[in-house]
Amino acid sequence: MADSSSPVPLLELQHVSRHFRRGVFVRRPLRAVEDVSLRMPGDAASILAIIGESGSGKTPLARMLLRLLAPTAGSIALDGKPLAAWTRTEFRRAVQPVFQNPFEAFSLYKPVDFYLLRTARNLTDATTDAAAREAATEALQTVGLAWERVVGKYLQQFSGGELQRISIARALISRPRLIIADEPVSMVDASLRTNIVNLFLSLTRSRGVSFVYITHDLSTAYYIADDIAIMRAGCVVERGKPQDVLRAPQHEYTRALLDAVPRIGRRWAEAAA
């Protein structure tokens, strides 16, 4: 029995599944996510990394966390309240996405500051243009960008790394409790990945933002996460602290992932010993 005095989890998934119909003539559904239970603490900001290869179920899980898909079975709660019970505006203020491709986060036909200001007007208490600009400017400063760098400019005028930071700034405008980051560094240069990962760590410590960090990259997950969950074929096959899971993996799939990067694997084992 759970301790009634323990803090309410920020995020809790209980036996969550998502199935898709394959077609009219195929009776057996595609089990994209199957019986996943995960929990993030509510008393302190943290980072949960969900690791798996393409087709492991990571993205359908992320879409359910963002209310873009409904679970076929099971339940998802935010701050102890079912996701479906949150109003759209409440939920968008509390939970924000950062997607894989920053070039799909903005339109070619409007400057990026249009989207920053619209987010500020819709998801904060800003009632004037000046207040919306102030909220957008503060968020940009948090990710190391000035308002003057983005105002009036279109997505094609930025590098991938800059645009991903602008996407993160947009997510921060509402001061969310949780950010769902789906492969957020896979499309930026290797030299910029550490900068973005360190930014997530800084936001967790300085602003109390928790992250679900979805990735296929064991190295960044090990570096950033407080807890990790390994997914394969829609199921969580292993979970725990990064040092524990990667030092002494219990599932053959986790061992296979580590064997694919043997030098990194040895370094992790030495660091965790």
Secondary structure, DSSP 8 states (H G I E B T S, - for coil): ---TTS---SEEEEEEEEEE--BTTB-S-EEEEEEEEEEE-SSS--EEEEE--TTSSHHHHHHHHTTSS--SEEEEEETTEEGGGS-HHHHHHHEEEE-S-GGGSS-TTS-HHHHHHHHHHHHSS--SHHHHHHHHHHHHHHTT--HHHHTT--GGGS-HHHHHHHHHHHHHTT--SEEEEESTTTTS-HHHHHHHHHHHHHHHHHH--EEEEEES-HHHHHHH-SEEEEEETTEEEEEE-HHHHHHS--SHHHHHHHHTSHHHHHHHHHHH-
